[in-house]
């Protein structure tokens, strides 16, 4: 009995297609042990281990061209560097998947929370928030696609985070949240108690209406206001309601809850 395997037998043993074995041969990273009189490619123990190594490296997403270069050098350090590079790439992908998992969990939780809200004002304690300015809208100026583009920051996932509209007497500043001092923030929203209310928006008049209602509510309840009116736009939640934007109105107030949370 011939101790060598045909390409079909090697394919079955290694659970890889004949086409892929031929591809590796074309790229000169695998060769048959010999070709018999009938032009059959025959493979022995050495070729089995060689193919196993190739399949492992391909499983680690190492390109065939890189495998070829490493095999031609026959240096142990080359394989170590390949594996270390692959490990770094895998760790990076794992981190990205963890961040994606956390984002999905956040979206699902906030969607559920919005479904349970009754449209009433509530109070919650919020930690420091560090905001980077995107653009400033003067009084009666309308936000447009052009202004978003021309003032676009380097941050690449703007609409996957909460956008903050900070209201001043004469202007509105559109900001996105950043990590403390990375880069240095333009605005710091101090930690403390915030009166807030979630609502849906179909046009700008809805926002103006909610701000007017908030001011009336504040006057009626004699809260001491400690900061500007803030509107959070949760654009990522709009996928659940295509014709509406999810907004949250906030303003910092002095409240007894502050004494227990400092």
C-alpha positions in Angstrom: 0.0 0.0 0.0 1.3 3.4 -1.0 2.2 5.4 2.2 1.6 8.7 0.4 -1.8 10.3 -0.1 -3.5 11.7 -3.2 -4.7 15.3 -3.2 -8.3 14.0 -2.6 -7.2 12.0 0.4 -5.2 14.9 1.7 -8.3 17.1 1.3 -10.4 14.7 3.3 -7.8 14.3 6.0 -7.3 18.0 6.5 -10.9 19.0 5.9 -9.9 21.5 3.2 -11.0 21.7 -0.4 -8.9 20.4 -3.3 -9.3 23.8 -4.8 -7.6 25.4 -1.8 -4.7 22.9 -1.8 -4.1 23.8 -5.5 -4.3 27.4 -4.6 -1.6 27.0 -2.0 0.5 25.2 -4.6 0.0 28.0 -7.1 1.2 30.5 -4.5 4.3 28.2 -3.8 3.7 27.6 -0.2 2.9 23.9 -0.6 4.3 21.3 -2.9 3.6 17.6 -3.4 6.2 15.1 -2.2 6.3 13.8 -5.8 4.2 13.4 -8.9 3.7 9.8 -10.0 3.7 8.3 -13.5 -0.1 9.0 -13.9 0.5 12.7 -13.0 -1.1 12.3 -9.6 0.2 14.6 -6.9 1.3 12.6 -3.8 1.7 13.9 -0.3 3.6 12.5 2.7 3.9 13.3 6.4 6.0 16.4 5.8 3.4 17.9 3.5 0.6 17.1 6.0 2.4 19.1 8.7 3.2 21.9 6.2 -0.4 22.2 5.2 -1.4 22.2 8.9 0.9 25.1 9.5 -0.5 27.0 6.5 -4.1 26.4 7.6 -3.2 27.7 11.1 -1.6 30.8 9.8 -4.6 31.4 7.4 -7.0 30.9 10.3 -5.1 33.8 12.0 -5.8 35.9 8.9 -2.2 36.0 7.9 -2.0 36.7 4.1 -0.6 34.0 1.8 2.0 36.3 0.5 3.3 36.8 4.1 3.3 33.1 4.7 5.4 32.7 1.5 8.0 35.2 2.7 8.3 33.6 6.1 8.6 30.1 4.7 11.3 31.2 2.3 13.4 32.6 5.2 12.8 29.6 7.4 13.4 31.7 10.5 11.7 30.9 13.8 11.6 34.6 14.7 9.5 35.4 11.6 6.8 33.0 12.8 6.9 34.5 16.3 6.5 38.0 14.9 3.6 36.8 12.7 1.8 35.3 15.7 2.4 38.3 17.9 1.1 40.6 15.2 -1.9 38.4 14.8 -2.5 38.4 18.5 -2.4 42.2 18.6 -4.9 42.4 15.8 -7.2 39.9 17.5 -7.1 41.8 20.8 -8.0 45.0 18.9 -10.9 43.2 17.3 -12.0 41.9 20.7 -12.0 45.4 22.1 -14.0 46.7 19.2 -16.5 43.9 19.7 -16.8 44.6 23.4 -17.4 48.3 22.6 -20.0 47.3 20.1 -21.6 45.0 22.7 -21.8 47.8 25.2 -23.2 50.2 22.7 -26.0 47.7 21.7 -26.8 47.1 25.4 -27.0 50.8 25.9 -29.3 51.4 23.0 -31.6 48.5 24.1 -31.7 49.8 27.7 -32.4 53.4 26.7 -35.1 52.3 24.3 -36.8 50.3 27.1 -36.4 53.2 29.5 -38.1 55.6 27.0 -40.9 53.1 26.6 -41.5 53.2 30.4 -41.3 57.0 30.7 -44.6 58.9 31.3 -43.4 62.3 30.0 -43.1 63.7 33.6 -40.2 65.7 35.0 -37.8 63.7 37.1 -34.6 64.3 39.0 -31.4 62.4 38.7 -27.7 62.8 39.8 -25.3 63.1 36.9 -21.5 63.0 37.0 -19.2 65.5 35.4 -19.5 65.7 31.6 -16.7 67.0 29.4 -18.0 68.5 26.1 -16.2 69.4 22.9 -17.7 72.1 20.8 -18.9 71.1 17.3 -20.6 74.4 16.2 -22.4 77.4 17.5 -25.9 78.5 16.3 -26.7 82.2 16.8 -30.2 83.3 17.7 -32.7 82.2 15.1 -30.0 80.4 13.1 -31.1 77.0 11.7 -29.0 73.8 11.8 -28.3 72.5 8.3 -26.5 69.6 6.7 -24.0 72.1 5.3 -23.1 73.6 8.6 -22.6 70.1 10.1 -20.3 69.3 7.3 -18.2 72.5 7.2 -17.7 72.4 11.0 -17.2 68.6 11.2 -14.8 67.5 13.9 -12.3 64.6 13.7 -14.5 62.3 15.9 -15.9 59.6 13.6 -18.9 58.2 15.5 -20.7 61.4 16.3 -24.2 60.0 15.9 -23.5 57.0 18.1 -23.2 59.2 21.2 -25.4 61.8 22.9 -25.2 65.1 21.2 -25.6 68.0 23.7 -27.2 71.3 22.7 -26.2 73.9 25.4 -28.6 76.9 25.5 -27.3 80.3 26.3 -29.2 83.6 26.1 -28.0 84.4 22.6 -26.8 81.2 21.1 -26.9 77.4 21.2 -23.7 75.3 21.2 -23.8 71.8 19.7 -21.3 69.6 21.5 -20.3 66.0 21.8 -19.0 64.2 24.9 -15.3 63.5 25.3 -13.0 62.0 27.9 -11.6 64.5 30.5 -8.8 66.5 28.9 -8.7 64.2 25.8 -8.9 66.6 24.0 -9.3 69.5 26.4 -13.1 70.2 26.7 -14.7 73.5 25.7 -17.5 73.0 28.3 -17.7 71.1 31.5 -21.2 70.3 32.9 -20.7 70.0 36.6 -21.9 66.9 38.5 -25.1 67.4 40.5 -28.8 67.0 40.4 -30.5 67.6 37.1 -34.2 68.0 36.4 -34.9 66.1 33.2 -37.7 65.0 30.8 -37.6 62.8 27.8 -39.7 63.7 24.8 -40.0 63.1 21.0 -39.4 65.7 18.3 -40.8 66.0 14.8 -39.8 69.7 14.2 -38.0 72.6 15.9 -41.2 73.9 17.3 -41.5 70.9 19.5 -38.1 71.8 21.1 -39.2 75.4 21.7 -42.5 74.2 23.2 -40.7 71.9 25.7 -38.3 74.7 26.7 -41.2 77.0 27.4 -42.9 74.3 29.5 -39.7 73.7 31.4 -39.4 77.4 32.2 -43.0 77.5 33.4 -42.4 74.4 35.5 -39.3 75.9 37.1 -41.1 79.2 38.0 -44.0 77.2 39.5 -41.7 75.0 41.7 -39.1 77.7 42.7 -36.1 75.5 41.9 -32.7 77.3 42.1 -31.2 76.8 38.7 -27.4 76.2 38.6 -26.7 75.9 34.9 -27.9 76.3 31.3 -30.7 74.4 29.6 -29.3 71.3 27.9 -30.9 69.2 25.3 -29.5 65.7 24.6 -30.2 64.3 21.2 -30.1 60.5 21.1 -30.1 60.1 17.4 -29.3 56.4 17.6 -32.7 55.7 19.1 -34.5 57.2 16.1 -34.2 53.9 14.3 -37.1 52.7 16.5 -39.2 55.7 15.4 -38.2 56.9 11.9 -40.3 60.0 12.0 -39.2 61.2 15.4 -36.0 62.2 17.2 -35.4 61.2 20.8 -34.5 64.1 23.0 -33.9 64.7 26.7 -34.3 68.1 28.3 -32.0 68.8 31.3 -31.1 71.6 33.7 -29.0 71.5 36.8 -30.8 72.5 40.0 -30.1 72.8 43.7 -31.8 69.8 45.4 -31.6 67.9 48.6 -30.3 64.9 46.7 -27.0 66.8 46.2 -26.2 66.5 49.9 -26.3 62.7 49.8 -24.4 62.2 46.6 -21.3 64.4 47.1 
